[in-house]
Amino acid sequence: MTTSEPRDPGTDSAAPPVVRTRAGAVRGRREGALTVFRGIPFAAPPVGEARFQAPRPAPAWDGIRDAYSFGPPPPQEAAFLGRGDVRDVPPGDDWLTVNVWTPDPDPAAHRPVMVWIYGGAYKLGHAGSPGYDARHIAHDGDVVVVSLNYRVGIEGFAHIDGAPANRGLLDQVAALEWVRDNITAFGGDPGQVTVFGESAGAGSAAALLAMPRASGLFRRAIAQSVPGTYFSDALARDIATAIAAEAGLRPTVADLSTVDPRALPAAGEALGTKMLQYVGRWGQAAPTLTPFSPVVDGEVLPVTPWQALAAGAGRDVELVVGHNRDEFRLFLAMGGQLGMITEEQARGALRLFAPGAAGEAGYRAAFPDASPGELFERVQTDWLFAMPSHHLAEAQTTGGGRAHLYELTWPAPGNGGALGACHALDIPLLFGTFTADVGLMLFPGGEVPPEAEALSARFRASWTAFARTGDPGWPAYGTEERLVQVLDVEPQVRAYPEEASRRMWEGYEFAPMPLLT
């Protein structure tokens, strides 16, 4: 059986509910047992004088605003914007909007609130993508779910002169402030807010834990596949210079503002095809899929999440963090490289990404029977997602906080099972959106095996229980037993399965990525 997908929001005949926010009244629609509001501005359009600046308050409006449609996506690469899920939304500059799924917009309800932050390599994403339809989470968990748009790519993360760093993160803070100020009217409890996100969304959630401006805006956090990439100030400025040069400009607000926001992503896209040329200058950042990451600028983001949590910044925030066993396999599949990796490519990846003095030799000793493709994949899974996620749990524990760690090991049925428990598999499992976005690749033909349905229900039950109580249903992580929740056909709590990798990465510091020359 396949979980049902979103239907036309206008099919229910009940009177449309109206909720008053601080900026004005909004009218939502009843969809089954839920009431849904889409496209509510939480900040002013970041254009004109507001372009490349911190988000500004949304202007108030008179009357009742229909909240029926998702707001337009932030400007991003043309390949993504050509997809049907983001093409069929209103045009305009109101990129900074939130959406709310609520069982009942009753101010007396005080339900837990879950705020979703999408991923997309810090350069792509839209809260209105069908894969992020939160109806099952809100309904099954009896919680209020909020999703938000934030600026990505050059608009949100390029470190340019005349603009604050990490504007995309500042957008997320502004959305959380909107939740604090308005969510009671939608039936939510502003004192019971959980942020949750995947990939770049998990990296954003981790950054929020380290940001003074986000302090007190959420009580719990769920970080699914945290990327270990945070740029140093020098590296981010150098990359921004290269991006601007693709458009024949300097990396300044004055220069970049001369280009239409919808045309500017082409400069980042052009650089993306050349990043391997910069390995000698940008090091490990060069072979990645994106020239964008949060910047440890010393102000908006003072230090990395690992440093902040180890120092106690997240002591009062409960944390669930985890990763998928075969994260990097998705990128191999998308690049047509499954089964195609050579010994030379494996050697290059091991030398660039493997940690410590042992480096390449350590991986070959730990995985003596691994093929070149398996070594290539394993070291990049570890470097990019698995070990950053694991280390975040350890940092939280070191700092006196509580963390619950998980690993998803159930293999997706796509490509004959060859994709394994790859990156982003947790999205359709969590949302129950098996026939949307990445679910189309991981569950071809819409065929969803019973174990996937059961695992999907477990994901939602654990995530929403954590949002309600701080307990996802398995023990907190500790450095003695190292217990984690392994999510598979038969979920079990056991010692961390990736012990070989953990030992190699023990003591490694995920520091801000440097500019090498």
Secondary structure, 3 states (H helix, E strand, C coil): CCCCCCCCCCCCCCCCCEEECCCCEEECEEECCEEEEEEEECCCCCCHHHCCCCCCCCCCCCCEEECCCCCCCCCCCHHHHCCHHHHCCCCCCCCCEEEEEECCCCCCCCEEEEEEECCCCCCCCCCCCHHHCCHHHHHHHCCEEEEECCCCHHHHHCCCECCCCCHHHHHHHHHHHHHHHHHHHHCEEEEEEEEEEECHHHHHHHHHHHCHHHCCCCCEEEEECCCCCCEEHHHHHHHHHHHHHHCCCCCEHHHHCCCCCCCCHHHHHHHHCCHHHHHHHHHHHCCCCCCCCCEECCCCCCCCHHHHHHCCCCCCCEEEEEEECECCHHHHHHCCCCCCCCHHHHHHHHHHHCCCCCHHHHHHHHCCCCCHHHHHHHHHHHHHHHHHHHHHHHHHHHCCCCEEEEEECCCCCHHHHCCCCECCCHHHHHHCCCCCCCHHHHCHHHCCCHHHHHHHHHHHHHHHHHHHHCCCCCCCCCCCCCEEEEECCCCEEEECCCHHHHHHHCCCCCCCECCCC
